[in-house]
Amino acid sequence: MGSKNILVVGAGSGIGRSLLEKLNANPEYFPIGISRRGRPLEESFERGKNYNCNLAEPDQIRKISSFISERWEEIHAIYFASGDGLFLKIEDLEWEDLQKHLILNLSAPILLTSKLLPLLKKGSLLCYLSSTAGRQGFSGSSPYCASKHGIAGFAKAIREEVKDRGIRVTTVFAGAIDTPIWDGREGFKREDMIPASDAAIFLESLYSLPASFNQDEILFLPPKGVL
Ligand SMILES: NC(=O)c1ccc[n+]([C@@H]2O[C@H](COP(=O)([O-])OP(=O)(O)OC[C@H]3O[C@@H](n4cnc5c(N)ncnc54)[C@H](OP(=O)(O)O)[C@@H]3O)[C@@H](O)[C@H]2O)c1
Protein backbone atom coordinates (compact mmCIF):
# COMPACT_ATOMS: atom_id res chain seq x y z
CA MET A 1 0.00 0.00 0.00
CA GLY A 2 1.32 3.47 -0.88
CA SER A 3 1.89 6.23 1.63
CA LYS A 4 -0.95 8.45 2.80
CA ASN A 5 -0.98 11.92 1.30
CA ILE A 6 -1.82 14.51 3.93
CA LEU A 7 -2.10 18.26 3.46
CA VAL A 8 -1.65 20.66 6.37
CA VAL A 9 -3.02 24.09 5.49
CA GLY A 10 -1.20 26.72 7.53
CA ALA A 11 1.98 24.83 8.35
CA GLY A 12 4.17 27.91 8.81
CA SER A 13 3.82 28.15 12.58
CA GLY A 14 1.80 27.04 15.59
CA ILE A 15 -0.56 24.09 15.37
CA GLY A 16 -0.03 23.46 11.65
CA ARG A 17 3.74 23.41 11.92
CA SER A 18 3.67 21.00 14.87
CA LEU A 19 1.18 18.79 13.06
CA LEU A 20 3.31 18.64 9.92
CA GLU A 21 6.32 17.61 12.05
CA LYS A 22 4.27 14.97 13.86
CA LEU A 23 2.89 13.50 10.63
CA ASN A 24 6.32 13.53 9.03
CA ALA A 25 7.67 11.36 11.83
CA ASN A 26 5.42 8.53 10.58
CA PRO A 27 6.99 6.88 7.51
CA GLU A 28 3.53 5.76 6.33
CA TYR A 29 2.57 9.37 5.66
CA PHE A 30 3.56 11.74 2.90
CA PRO A 31 2.60 15.05 4.50
CA ILE A 32 3.14 18.50 3.04
CA GLY A 33 2.14 21.93 4.29
CA ILE A 34 1.18 25.20 2.65
CA SER A 35 1.50 28.75 3.96
CA ARG A 36 3.10 32.09 3.09
CA ARG A 37 6.52 31.16 4.45
CA GLY A 38 6.62 27.88 2.52
CA ARG A 39 9.32 27.06 -0.06
CA PRO A 40 8.77 28.02 -3.72
CA LEU A 41 6.70 25.57 -5.77
CA GLU A 42 9.61 25.20 -8.19
CA GLU A 43 11.64 23.33 -5.55
CA SER A 44 11.53 19.54 -5.40
CA PHE A 45 8.36 17.92 -4.06
CA GLU A 46 9.31 16.23 -0.79
CA ARG A 47 7.51 14.86 2.23
CA GLY A 48 7.51 17.03 5.34
CA LYS A 49 8.05 20.30 3.45
CA ASN A 50 5.92 23.42 3.59
CA TYR A 51 5.11 25.06 0.21
CA ASN A 52 4.38 28.68 -0.52
CA CYS A 53 0.79 29.86 -0.80
CA ASN A 54 -0.81 33.10 0.32
CA LEU A 55 -4.36 32.02 1.08
CA ALA A 56 -5.54 35.63 0.92
CA GLU A 57 -5.18 35.39 -2.86
CA PRO A 58 -7.75 33.23 -4.67
CA ASP A 59 -5.40 32.81 -7.64
CA GLN A 60 -2.79 31.31 -5.33
CA ILE A 61 -5.40 28.91 -3.94
CA ARG A 62 -6.21 27.80 -7.49
CA LYS A 63 -2.50 27.50 -8.30
CA ILE A 64 -1.62 25.41 -5.24
CA SER A 65 -4.65 23.20 -5.90
CA SER A 66 -3.38 22.47 -9.42
CA PHE A 67 0.15 21.95 -8.06
CA ILE A 68 -1.17 19.32 -5.62
CA SER A 69 -3.50 17.69 -8.16
CA GLU A 70 -0.58 17.25 -10.57
CA ARG A 71 1.45 15.42 -7.91
CA TRP A 72 -1.12 13.45 -5.95
CA GLU A 73 -3.80 11.19 -7.42
CA GLU A 74 -5.48 11.09 -4.04
CA ILE A 75 -5.50 13.08 -0.81
CA HIS A 76 -6.09 11.05 2.34
CA ALA A 77 -6.51 13.96 4.77
CA ILE A 78 -6.61 17.74 4.81
CA TYR A 79 -6.15 19.65 8.04
CA PHE A 80 -7.27 23.28 7.85
CA ALA A 81 -5.01 24.95 10.44
CA SER A 82 -4.47 28.39 8.90
CA GLY A 83 -6.01 31.55 10.22
CA ASP A 84 -5.54 34.64 12.31
CA GLY A 85 -7.26 36.45 15.14
CA LEU A 86 -9.05 39.81 15.06
CA PHE A 87 -9.52 40.86 18.64
CA LEU A 88 -10.99 44.28 19.31
CA LYS A 89 -14.07 46.16 20.49
CA ILE A 90 -16.62 46.17 17.69
CA GLU A 91 -16.67 50.00 17.66
CA ASP A 92 -13.00 49.91 16.60
CA LEU A 93 -13.55 47.67 13.59
CA GLU A 94 -12.21 48.72 10.18
CA TRP A 95 -13.82 47.26 7.06
CA GLU A 96 -10.47 46.31 5.50
CA ASP A 97 -9.39 44.35 8.58
CA LEU A 98 -12.72 42.54 8.67
CA GLN A 99 -12.47 41.56 4.98
CA LYS A 100 -8.90 40.33 5.44
CA HIS A 101 -9.90 38.25 8.44
CA LEU A 102 -12.97 36.69 6.84
CA ILE A 103 -11.07 35.86 3.65
CA LEU A 104 -8.34 34.04 5.57
CA ASN A 105 -10.49 32.29 8.17
CA LEU A 106 -13.54 31.52 6.06
CA SER A 107 -13.35 32.12 2.29
CA ALA A 108 -9.90 30.51 1.84
CA PRO A 109 -10.72 27.14 3.47
CA ILE A 110 -14.04 27.09 1.61
CA LEU A 111 -12.40 27.68 -1.80
CA LEU A 112 -9.62 25.19 -1.06
CA THR A 113 -12.18 22.55 -0.08
CA SER A 114 -14.04 23.17 -3.30
CA LYS A 115 -10.89 22.78 -5.41
CA LEU A 116 -9.42 19.70 -3.66
CA LEU A 117 -12.53 17.70 -2.82
CA PRO A 118 -12.38 15.69 -6.10
CA LEU A 119 -9.13 14.12 -4.80
CA LEU A 120 -10.72 12.76 -1.63
CA LYS A 121 -11.92 9.18 -1.60
CA LYS A 122 -13.68 6.84 0.81
CA GLY A 123 -12.12 6.90 4.30
CA SER A 124 -10.39 10.24 3.84
CA LEU A 125 -10.64 13.11 6.33
CA LEU A 126 -11.40 16.81 6.21
CA CYS A 127 -10.53 18.44 9.55
CA TYR A 128 -11.41 22.06 10.28
CA LEU A 129 -9.85 23.98 13.19
CA SER A 130 -12.61 25.96 14.80
CA SER A 131 -12.29 27.14 18.40
CA THR A 132 -14.18 27.58 21.65
CA ALA A 133 -14.99 30.88 19.90
CA GLY A 134 -16.88 28.74 17.36
CA ARG A 135 -19.30 27.61 20.07
CA GLN A 136 -19.65 30.55 22.43
CA GLY A 137 -19.16 34.29 22.45
CA PHE A 138 -16.19 36.17 23.90
CA SER A 139 -16.15 39.91 24.43
CA GLY A 140 -13.63 41.67 22.21
CA SER A 141 -13.61 38.77 19.74
CA SER A 142 -16.73 39.25 17.62
CA PRO A 143 -15.16 38.93 14.13
CA TYR A 144 -13.15 35.90 15.30
CA CYS A 145 -16.27 34.33 16.84
CA ALA A 146 -18.12 34.96 13.57
CA SER A 147 -15.40 33.34 11.45
CA LYS A 148 -15.05 30.35 13.80
CA HIS A 149 -18.81 29.77 13.98
CA GLY A 150 -18.81 30.19 10.20
CA ILE A 151 -16.24 27.47 9.51
CA ALA A 152 -18.12 25.10 11.82
CA GLY A 153 -21.32 25.81 9.89
CA PHE A 154 -19.53 25.18 6.60
CA ALA A 155 -18.19 21.86 7.90
CA LYS A 156 -21.70 20.78 8.95
CA ALA A 157 -22.97 21.29 5.42
CA ILE A 158 -19.95 19.64 3.75
CA ARG A 159 -20.37 16.63 6.02
CA GLU A 160 -23.86 16.15 4.59
CA GLU A 161 -22.58 16.67 1.07
CA VAL A 162 -19.82 14.03 1.24
CA LYS A 163 -21.21 11.42 3.64
CA ASP A 164 -22.39 9.11 0.86
CA ARG A 165 -18.80 9.03 -0.43
CA GLY A 166 -17.51 7.81 2.97
CA ILE A 167 -15.50 10.98 3.58
CA ARG A 168 -15.10 11.97 7.23
CA VAL A 169 -15.50 15.59 8.29
CA THR A 170 -14.32 16.69 11.73
CA THR A 171 -14.64 20.10 13.33
CA VAL A 172 -12.34 20.69 16.28
CA PHE A 173 -13.46 23.30 18.77
CA ALA A 174 -10.04 23.78 20.33
CA GLY A 175 -9.34 25.55 23.59
CA ALA A 176 -6.19 27.57 24.17
CA ILE A 177 -3.06 26.17 22.49
CA ASP A 178 0.29 27.88 22.99
CA THR A 179 1.07 29.40 19.58
CA PRO A 180 2.00 32.80 18.12
CA ILE A 181 -1.70 33.64 17.70
CA TRP A 182 -1.61 34.67 21.38
CA ASP A 183 1.39 36.99 20.98
CA GLY A 184 0.65 40.43 22.37
CA ARG A 185 -2.60 39.43 24.10
CA GLU A 186 -2.60 40.40 27.76
CA GLY A 187 -4.10 38.39 30.61
CA PHE A 188 -3.45 34.84 29.37
CA LYS A 189 -0.88 32.50 30.89
CA ARG A 190 0.95 30.51 28.23
CA GLU A 191 1.77 27.79 30.77
CA ASP A 192 -1.97 27.11 31.16
CA MET A 193 -2.32 26.38 27.45
CA ILE A 194 -1.95 23.10 25.58
CA PRO A 195 1.47 22.85 23.89
CA ALA A 196 1.11 22.83 20.10
CA SER A 197 3.00 19.51 19.96
CA ASP A 198 0.31 17.93 22.21
CA ALA A 199 -2.47 19.32 20.03
CA ALA A 200 -0.69 17.71 17.07
CA ILE A 201 -0.80 14.29 18.76
CA PHE A 202 -4.56 14.59 19.10
CA LEU A 203 -5.10 15.89 15.57
CA GLU A 204 -3.03 13.11 14.04
CA SER A 205 -5.24 10.57 15.81
CA LEU A 206 -8.31 11.88 14.00
CA TYR A 207 -6.90 10.45 10.79
CA SER A 208 -5.22 7.35 12.18
CA LEU A 209 -8.26 6.01 14.03
CA PRO A 210 -10.37 3.54 12.02
CA ALA A 211 -12.25 5.16 9.16
CA SER A 212 -15.36 3.26 10.21
CA PHE A 213 -16.46 6.08 12.45
CA ASN A 214 -16.59 9.81 12.05
CA GLN A 215 -15.73 12.09 14.97
CA ASP A 216 -17.86 14.90 13.73
CA GLU A 217 -17.50 17.67 16.32
CA ILE A 218 -14.97 17.65 19.14
CA LEU A 219 -14.29 20.08 21.95
CA PHE A 220 -10.94 19.90 23.73
CA LEU A 221 -9.66 22.23 26.41
CA PRO A 222 -6.64 22.54 28.69
CA PRO A 223 -7.28 21.23 32.22
CA LYS A 224 -8.09 24.75 33.45
CA GLY A 225 -10.94 24.93 30.93
CA VAL A 226 -11.78 27.98 28.83
CA LEU A 227 -9.01 30.51 29.55
N1 LIG B 1 -3.88 28.68 19.38
C1 LIG B 1 -5.09 28.54 19.84
O1 LIG B 1 -5.35 28.69 21.05
C2 LIG B 1 -6.21 28.13 18.91
C3 LIG B 1 -7.38 27.63 19.48
C4 LIG B 1 -8.43 27.29 18.65
C5 LIG B 1 -8.30 27.41 17.28
N2 LIG B 1 -7.15 27.89 16.75
C6 LIG B 1 -7.06 28.03 15.29
O2 LIG B 1 -5.97 27.30 14.81
C7 LIG B 1 -5.53 27.87 13.58
C8 LIG B 1 -4.01 28.02 13.63
O3 LIG B 1 -3.67 28.98 14.60
P1 LIG B 1 -2.36 28.90 15.50
O4 LIG B 1 -2.80 29.00 16.89
O5 LIG B 1 -1.51 27.75 15.09
O6 LIG B 1 -1.68 30.31 15.16
P2 LIG B 1 -0.44 30.71 14.27
O7 LIG B 1 0.81 30.13 14.82
O8 LIG B 1 -0.52 32.19 14.15
O9 LIG B 1 -0.73 30.00 12.88
C9 LIG B 1 -1.36 30.62 11.80
C10 LIG B 1 -1.04 29.81 10.57
O10 LIG B 1 -1.75 30.34 9.46
C11 LIG B 1 -0.82 30.60 8.40
N3 LIG B 1 -1.27 31.79 7.68
C12 LIG B 1 -1.57 33.01 8.19
N4 LIG B 1 -1.90 33.85 7.19
C13 LIG B 1 -1.80 33.14 6.03
C14 LIG B 1 -1.98 33.45 4.67
N5 LIG B 1 -2.36 34.67 4.26
N6 LIG B 1 -1.80 32.47 3.77
C15 LIG B 1 -1.39 31.23 4.14
N7 LIG B 1 -1.22 30.88 5.42
C16 LIG B 1 -1.42 31.82 6.35
C17 LIG B 1 0.53 30.84 9.09
O11 LIG B 1 1.63 30.54 8.26
P3 LIG B 1 2.46 31.69 7.48
O12 LIG B 1 2.70 32.77 8.48
O13 LIG B 1 3.67 31.00 6.99
O14 LIG B 1 1.58 32.12 6.35
C18 LIG B 1 0.44 29.82 10.22
O15 LIG B 1 0.84 28.56 9.76
C19 LIG B 1 -6.30 29.19 13.41
O16 LIG B 1 -7.39 28.96 12.56
C20 LIG B 1 -6.82 29.44 14.83
O17 LIG B 1 -8.02 30.19 14.81
C21 LIG B 1 -6.09 28.25 17.54
The ligand as a MOL file (V3000), in Angstrom:
LIG
                    3D

  0  0  0     0  0            999 V3000
M  V30 BEGIN CTAB
M  V30 COUNTS 48 52 0 0 0
M  V30 BEGIN ATOM
M  V30 1 N -3.8790 28.6800 19.3780 0
M  V30 2 C -5.0950 28.5360 19.8380 0
M  V30 3 O -5.3490 28.6870 21.0450 0
M  V30 4 C -6.2080 28.1340 18.9140 0
M  V30 5 C -7.3850 27.6350 19.4750 0
M  V30 6 C -8.4290 27.2890 18.6460 0
M  V30 7 C -8.2990 27.4100 17.2770 0
M  V30 8 N -7.1460 27.8910 16.7450 0 CHG=1
M  V30 9 C -7.0650 28.0290 15.2920 0
M  V30 10 O -5.9700 27.3020 14.8080 0
M  V30 11 C -5.5310 27.8650 13.5760 0
M  V30 12 C -4.0070 28.0240 13.6300 0
M  V30 13 O -3.6730 28.9810 14.6040 0
M  V30 14 P -2.3610 28.8960 15.4960 0
M  V30 15 O -2.8020 28.9970 16.8870 0
M  V30 16 O -1.5130 27.7550 15.0860 0 CHG=-1
M  V30 17 O -1.6810 30.3110 15.1580 0
M  V30 18 P -0.4390 30.7110 14.2710 0
M  V30 19 O 0.8050 30.1260 14.8150 0
M  V30 20 O -0.5220 32.1870 14.1460 0
M  V30 21 O -0.7260 29.9990 12.8790 0
M  V30 22 C -1.3560 30.6200 11.8020 0
M  V30 23 C -1.0450 29.8060 10.5680 0
M  V30 24 O -1.7530 30.3450 9.4620 0
M  V30 25 C -0.8160 30.6010 8.4000 0
M  V30 26 N -1.2650 31.7890 7.6790 0
M  V30 27 C -1.5700 33.0070 8.1870 0
M  V30 28 N -1.9030 33.8540 7.1930 0
M  V30 29 C -1.8000 33.1380 6.0300 0
M  V30 30 C -1.9840 33.4500 4.6700 0
M  V30 31 N -2.3590 34.6660 4.2580 0
M  V30 32 N -1.7960 32.4730 3.7680 0
M  V30 33 C -1.3940 31.2320 4.1440 0
M  V30 34 N -1.2250 30.8770 5.4170 0
M  V30 35 C -1.4150 31.8250 6.3530 0
M  V30 36 C 0.5300 30.8370 9.0920 0
M  V30 37 O 1.6270 30.5420 8.2620 0
M  V30 38 P 2.4620 31.6900 7.4820 0
M  V30 39 O 2.7030 32.7690 8.4750 0
M  V30 40 O 3.6730 30.9970 6.9920 0
M  V30 41 O 1.5800 32.1240 6.3500 0
M  V30 42 C 0.4430 29.8160 10.2200 0
M  V30 43 O 0.8400 28.5600 9.7610 0
M  V30 44 C -6.3030 29.1860 13.4130 0
M  V30 45 O -7.3890 28.9640 12.5580 0
M  V30 46 C -6.8250 29.4380 14.8260 0
M  V30 47 O -8.0180 30.1880 14.8090 0
M  V30 48 C -6.0900 28.2520 17.5370 0
M  V30 END ATOM
M  V30 BEGIN BOND
M  V30 1 1 1 2
M  V30 2 2 2 3
M  V30 3 1 2 4
M  V30 4 1 4 5
M  V30 5 2 4 48
M  V30 6 2 5 6
M  V30 7 1 6 7
M  V30 8 2 7 8
M  V30 9 1 8 9
M  V30 10 1 8 48
M  V30 11 1 9 10
M  V30 12 1 9 46
M  V30 13 1 10 11
M  V30 14 1 11 12
M  V30 15 1 11 44
M  V30 16 1 12 13
M  V30 17 1 13 14
M  V30 18 2 14 15
M  V30 19 1 14 16
M  V30 20 1 14 17
M  V30 21 1 17 18
M  V30 22 2 18 19
M  V30 23 1 18 20
M  V30 24 1 18 21
M  V30 25 1 21 22
M  V30 26 1 22 23
M  V30 27 1 23 24
M  V30 28 1 23 42
M  V30 29 1 24 25
M  V30 30 1 25 26
M  V30 31 1 25 36
M  V30 32 1 26 27
M  V30 33 1 26 35
M  V30 34 2 27 28
M  V30 35 1 28 29
M  V30 36 1 29 30
M  V30 37 2 29 35
M  V30 38 1 30 31
M  V30 39 2 30 32
M  V30 40 1 32 33
M  V30 41 2 33 34
M  V30 42 1 34 35
M  V30 43 1 36 37
M  V30 44 1 36 42
M  V30 45 1 37 38
M  V30 46 2 38 39
M  V30 47 1 38 40
M  V30 48 1 38 41
M  V30 49 1 42 43
M  V30 50 1 44 45
M  V30 51 1 44 46
M  V30 52 1 46 47
M  V30 END BOND
M  V30 END CTAB
M  END
